[in-house]
Amino acid sequence: MYRLSNIYKSYDDEQTFVLNNLSLDINKGDFIAITGKSGSGKSTLINILSTIDRPTRGYYTYDNINLDKMSDNQLAIFRNSHIGVIFQEYNLIPEYTVNENILLPTVFSKNKNHNLEEITKLLGIRFLLNKKAKFLSGGEQQRVAIARAMINKPDLLLADEPTGNLDAENAEQLFKMLKKLNENGVTVITVTHNLSFAEKFEIIYTLKNGQLHKWK
């Protein structure tokens, strides 16, 4: 499904590599957690996987499509169709309703066949659709962020430190939601420093010295 090969990423003229000859094979239906200390490059890896950022060197393919050959505009179209991202800070628009926040990615999508009713029912937030985002609790914001990431029916869902703002109870609810999405056919990858959260996943890597080390 998704292959990263010999990926390097540097932000200072290739003096120091955040990602250093990193390779990763992702199969359809995988349920993956990637752990690592703060500053280890987890968010950098998520940005490359999501095509928001590009590697300094190396190449990556998605269903045999060479992403490194695409223009920025082509990558944006590809990302909107195939990849959903749950950002660490949720990035909801406070003055927009839940409905408007969730549907925002569809504005830029050629495929208008979204799944608003299905995903909001699955996540238990249909009753919130007309509520403004600024009035939501942390747990509610998390669910809305997941719904927005899933609205275009992506093949791959990426989550950047999704438990960072959650207590233990809401973190457990988040895991159950991600697991349910995975059981419905979505490939899920999360990066986290929360080891107890990561241990629930089927495949676990640690990112250290710019490379991934599999331990489950």
C-alpha positions in Angstrom: 0.0 0.0 0.0 2.5 2.6 1.2 6.3 2.3 1.0 9.0 4.8 2.3 12.4 3.9 1.1 15.7 5.4 2.3 14.1 8.6 3.6 16.2 11.5 4.8 14.9 14.7 6.2 17.0 17.7 7.2 16.0 21.3 8.0 19.5 22.8 8.1 21.2 22.2 4.7 21.7 18.5 5.4 24.0 19.0 8.4 21.7 17.1 10.8 19.1 14.6 9.7 15.8 14.3 11.7 15.0 11.2 9.6 18.1 9.2 8.6 17.8 6.5 5.9 14.4 5.5 7.2 12.3 2.8 5.5 8.8 1.6 6.2 6.3 -0.7 4.5 2.6 -0.2 5.3 0.1 -2.8 4.3 -3.6 -2.2 3.9 -5.4 -2.7 7.2 -2.4 -2.2 9.4 -2.9 -0.8 12.9 0.4 0.9 13.8 1.7 3.0 16.6 5.1 4.8 16.5 6.7 5.9 19.7 9.7 8.1 20.4 10.9 10.8 22.7 10.0 14.5 22.1 12.2 15.7 19.2 12.8 12.3 17.8 11.1 13.2 14.5 7.6 11.7 15.0 5.7 14.7 13.7 8.2 15.1 10.9 7.4 11.5 9.9 3.7 12.1 10.0 4.1 15.2 7.9 5.9 13.2 5.2 3.4 10.3 5.4 0.6 12.8 5.0 2.5 14.5 2.0 2.2 17.8 3.9 6.0 17.9 3.8 8.6 16.3 1.4 11.7 14.3 2.3 15.1 15.8 1.6 16.1 12.5 -0.1 14.6 9.1 -0.7 11.4 8.2 -2.4 7.9 7.1 -1.4 5.1 5.3 -3.2 1.4 4.8 -2.5 -0.2 1.9 -4.4 2.8 2.0 -6.8 2.3 5.8 -7.4 5.6 7.7 -7.1 4.6 10.6 -4.8 8.0 12.2 -5.0 7.3 12.9 -8.7 4.1 14.8 -8.0 3.8 18.6 -7.9 2.5 20.3 -4.7 -0.9 20.7 -6.3 -1.1 17.0 -7.3 -0.1 16.0 -3.8 -2.8 18.2 -2.3 -5.4 16.5 -4.5 -4.0 13.1 -3.7 -3.9 13.8 0.1 -7.5 15.0 0.1 -8.7 11.8 -1.6 -6.6 9.2 0.2 -5.3 10.5 3.6 -7.0 11.8 6.7 -5.0 13.6 9.4 -5.8 14.1 13.1 -3.7 17.0 14.2 -2.3 17.3 17.7 -4.1 20.6 18.4 -7.2 19.5 16.4 -7.2 22.7 14.3 -10.9 23.3 14.4 -12.3 26.7 13.4 -13.9 28.0 16.6 -16.6 30.1 15.0 -17.7 27.2 12.6 -20.3 24.7 13.7 -19.3 21.0 14.1 -21.1 20.3 10.8 -19.1 23.1 9.0 -15.8 21.9 10.5 -16.3 18.3 9.5 -17.3 19.2 5.9 -14.4 21.6 5.4 -12.3 19.0 3.5 -15.1 18.3 1.0 -14.9 21.9 -0.2 -11.6 21.0 -1.9 -12.6 17.5 -3.0 -13.9 16.5 -6.5 -15.6 13.6 -4.8 -18.7 15.0 -3.0 -19.8 11.5 -1.9 -18.9 12.1 1.7 -20.0 10.0 4.7 -21.2 12.7 7.2 -24.2 10.7 8.5 -22.2 7.4 8.8 -19.1 8.8 10.5 -21.0 11.1 12.9 -23.2 8.2 14.0 -20.2 6.0 14.4 -18.5 8.6 16.6 -21.6 9.6 18.5 -21.6 13.3 17.6 -24.7 13.7 15.5 -26.3 15.7 18.3 -23.4 18.2 18.2 -23.7 19.1 14.5 -25.1 22.6 15.0 -22.9 23.5 18.0 -20.0 25.9 17.4 -16.5 24.3 17.9 -15.6 26.9 20.6 -18.1 25.4 22.9 -17.0 21.8 22.7 -15.2 19.9 25.4 -11.8 18.4 24.7 -13.2 14.9 24.1 -15.9 16.4 21.8 -13.2 18.3 19.8 -11.2 15.1 19.4 -14.3 13.3 17.9 -15.0 16.1 15.6 -11.3 16.1 14.4 -11.6 12.4 13.7 -14.8 12.9 11.8 -13.2 15.7 9.7 -10.2 13.4 8.9 -12.6 10.6 7.8 -15.2 12.7 5.9 -13.7 11.9 2.4 -13.5 8.2 3.2 -9.6 8.0 3.2 -7.7 4.8 3.0 -5.2 5.9 5.6 -5.8 7.8 8.9 -2.8 9.5 10.6 -2.9 10.7 14.2 -0.2 13.1 15.6 0.0 12.7 19.4 -3.8 12.2 19.7 -3.8 11.6 23.5 -1.8 14.7 24.3 -4.8 16.7 25.6 -6.8 13.8 26.9 -7.2 12.2 30.3 -7.0 8.4 30.6 -10.7 7.8 30.1 -10.9 9.8 26.9 -7.7 8.3 25.7 -9.3 4.8 26.0 -12.4 6.1 24.2 -10.1 7.4 21.4 -8.4 4.0 21.1 -11.8 2.3 20.7 -12.8 4.7 18.0 -9.6 4.2 16.1 -9.9 0.4 16.5 -13.5 0.5 15.2 -12.3 2.5 12.1 -9.5 0.0 11.5 -12.0 -2.9 11.7 -14.0 -1.1 9.1 -11.0 -1.2 6.7 -9.1 2.0 7.4 -5.3 1.7 7.8 -4.4 3.6 11.0 -1.0 5.0 12.1 -0.5 7.1 15.2 2.6 8.6 16.7 2.7 9.0 20.4 5.0 9.3 23.4 2.2 7.5 25.5 3.6 3.9 25.8 0.4 2.6 27.5 -1.6 3.8 24.6 0.9 2.5 22.0 0.9 -1.0 23.5 -2.7 -1.5 22.5 -1.8 -1.4 18.8 -1.0 -4.5 16.7 2.3 -3.2 15.3 4.6 -0.9 17.2 7.8 0.9 16.1 10.1 3.2 18.1 11.7 6.1 16.2 15.3 6.6 17.4 18.3 8.3 15.8 16.2 9.0 12.7 15.3 5.3 12.1 12.4 3.0 12.9 12.9 -0.1 15.1 10.0 -2.6 15.3 9.3 -4.2 18.6 5.9 -5.7 18.1 
